[in-house]
Amino acid sequence: MNLQSNDFELFGVPERFAQDRAALDARWKELQKEAHPDKFAAQGIAAQRVAMQWSVRINEAYQRLKDPMRRAAYLCELHGAPIQAHDNTAMPPAFLMQQMEWREALEDASTPAAVDALEDEVMQARKAGLAQCEALIDQQGDYPAAAQQVRALMFIARFADDIDRRREQLGQ
């Protein structure tokens, strides 16, 4: 293993958005076995410390690779298109209008069925956004556009959290 490897190299998978989750899971288990600190007990504390660092590195990479939104963000950053979510909140007007409509619908949602319907709509938008990320990254190589799509997905994820809070308020 090489500390200079990116997450895809570390896991031995292609550097693309589309990934096989089962393969990632299996590779994570293999890497964790290789780097488990107990395997290095006979080699002393320093070797165990290095193994622990590797274990942490493997876990961090796994967390990025298994989550589609984090994986998309990571690919964008690897290819010179940082997400800059804190600095760049500009969104297309149609997306902003959709956000406003969702917010109003959430405020008006007074039944579990209304919250569920809104959640279904938001999850469809998330699914469409992830499909768009895949096309922008894997087919078009348009990382700046993919970065904008990731920022939109971050808004959607935060709104999904708001839906969960609304559901709690309704006692679901």
Order of alpha helices (4+ residues) and beta strands (2+ residues): alpha-alpha-alpha-alpha-alpha-alpha-alpha
